């Protein structure tokens, strides 16, 4: 009772669901925000220890 893919789909072309694309976009944005948060936290620590120029460079590089 094996059916071919063609007969089970009746010739309808399927595409990947929009849900999968949205999940990928969501996790991409989460990673980008976590990276930005980590850089801001590191810059804050550098500035607290007196490395103001390095902290400024770290934050400026994050926007490129």
NORRATA-V872944 format. One record per backbone hydrogen bond with DSSP energy under -1.0 kcal/mol. CO is the residue of the C=O (numbers start at 1). NH is the residue of the N-H. E is the energy in kcal/mol with one decimal. If there is no record, write none. Layout:
CO:NH:E ; CO:NH:E
This chain:
4:8:-1.8 ; 5:9:-1.6 ; 6:11:-1.1 ; 9:12:-1.6 ; 18:22:-2.3 ; 19:23:-2.2 ; 20:24:-2.0 ; 21:25:-2.2 ; 22:26:-2.4 ; 23:27:-2.5 ; 24:28:-2.0 ; 25:29:-2.2 ; 26:30:-2.2 ; 27:31:-2.3 ; 28:32:-2.1 ; 29:33:-2.4 ; 30:34:-2.5 ; 31:35:-2.2 ; 32:36:-2.2 ; 33:37:-2.5 ; 34:38:-2.3 ; 35:39:-2.3 ; 36:40:-2.3 ; 37:41:-2.3 ; 38:42:-2.3 ; 39:43:-2.6 ; 40:44:-2.2 ; 41:45:-1.9 ; 42:46:-2.4 ; 43:47:-2.6 ; 44:48:-2.0 ; 45:49:-1.3 ; 46:51:-2.7 ; 47:50:-1.3 ; 50:52:-1.3 ; 51:55:-1.9 ; 52:56:-2.4 ; 53:57:-2.4 ; 54:58:-2.3 ; 55:59:-2.0 ; 56:60:-2.3 ; 57:61:-2.2
